[in-house]
Amino acid sequence: MSCSHGRTGITFYRVLLEAETGALAHDFYDYLLSHPITAAVFRDFSRARLDSLIQKQAEHISSLLASHLNKSWRESMRKLGALHHRLGIEPSWVAGAYILYWRHWQKVLQNQVPEADRNALRDALFRLLIGDLMVQLDGYARASRETDADRLALFDVLLGVLAVPEGAESPRPEALLQQICEALPRKSASVRLAGYVVSGAMGDVLTLECMAGLPLPALQLPKTAGDPCWEALECGRTVIQSVEDPRAPEWIKDLHSRVEEIGIFPFGDGDRALPVADV
């Protein structure tokens, strides 16, 4: 950014602008909490958790002012845009936040910056906000395209597996599962491994029955409190487990740097689970 250096640039007025980040972060969350759709996201958050988020937002604003939209910042914002897509955060909500930034900085310019410096600083701040927003939206759009491609890949896998030639005997469920698990890592760019585990006769151990994609050692998972596979089976709901979570089992932690999270999906009569890992 050519205007972020010198007498009239962001760098020169950075201390002044950063002094307002706390108030701006509070305004940002007031904005989110004032709209029913976005407020619902934070409905069950404690005051302490909200305060922590406000602090992180203030840190984000300070980092933006210091970033000059460099390569590492752009990459981190693309990842943030992709995260927004996965969480269902609409681009219009993000754009609304940038309008808040702009209005807040306009007050700072008007009240605390000499008139001779205002236009140049206003131009630098405007380009900073637009550039940052464009990078986030680029990450959002890329994630959206990847999601569409994954859906098509999954549809193709299911069609290929479930299409039984006329007159042929229908394969057993276990054979169908194995075909699906083997096809997913080949056809989806986001799925690095797929497989399923089954419970033993006593119902107290889960054993890896099939695994495709990234190699995993033979698994036997005794019934343990907090284990995501057992949690999915007992609750009858999908469990998403981050490999970065310190509470994750060792076999999931061992996938660090190769996948980001594991999804465990219960199915059948309650004695099986299908884990799928996304990049």
HUWOJO-V439048 format. One record per backbone hydrogen bond with DSSP energy under -1.0 kcal/mol. NH is the residue of the N-H (numbers start at 0). CO is the residue of the C=O. If there is no record, write none. Layout:
# HUWOJO-V439048
nh	co
NH	CO
NH	CO
This chain:
# HUWOJO-V439048
nh	co
3	0
8	5
10	3
12	8
16	12
17	13
18	14
19	16
20	17
23	19
24	20
25	21
26	22
27	23
28	24
29	25
30	26
31	27
32	28
34	31
38	34
39	35
44	41
49	45
50	46
51	47
52	48
53	49
54	50
55	51
56	52
57	53
58	54
59	55
60	56
61	57
62	58
63	59
64	60
65	61
66	62
69	66
73	69
74	70
75	71
76	72
77	73
78	74
79	75
80	76
81	77
82	78
83	79
84	80
85	81
86	82
88	83
92	89
93	89
94	90
95	91
96	92
97	93
98	94
99	95
100	96
101	97
102	98
103	99
104	100
105	101
106	102
107	103
108	104
109	105
110	106
111	107
112	108
116	113
120	116
121	117
122	118
123	119
124	120
125	121
126	122
127	123
128	124
129	125
130	126
131	127
132	128
133	129
134	130
135	131
136	132
137	133
138	134
139	135
140	136
141	137
142	138
143	139
144	140
145	141
146	142
147	143
148	144
149	145
150	146
151	147
152	148
153	149
154	150
155	151
156	152
157	153
158	154
159	155
160	156
161	157
162	158
163	161
167	164
175	171
176	172
177	173
178	174
179	175
180	176
181	177
182	178
183	179
186	182
187	183
191	276
193	211
194	274
195	209
196	272
197	206
198	270
199	204
202	199
205	220
206	197
207	218
208	195
209	195
211	193
213	191
220	205
222	203
226	223
230	226
231	227
232	228
233	229
234	230
235	231
238	263
240	261
242	259
247	244
252	248
253	249
254	251
255	252
257	254
258	254
259	277
260	277
261	240
262	275
263	238
264	273
266	271
272	196
273	264
275	262
276	192
277	260
278	189
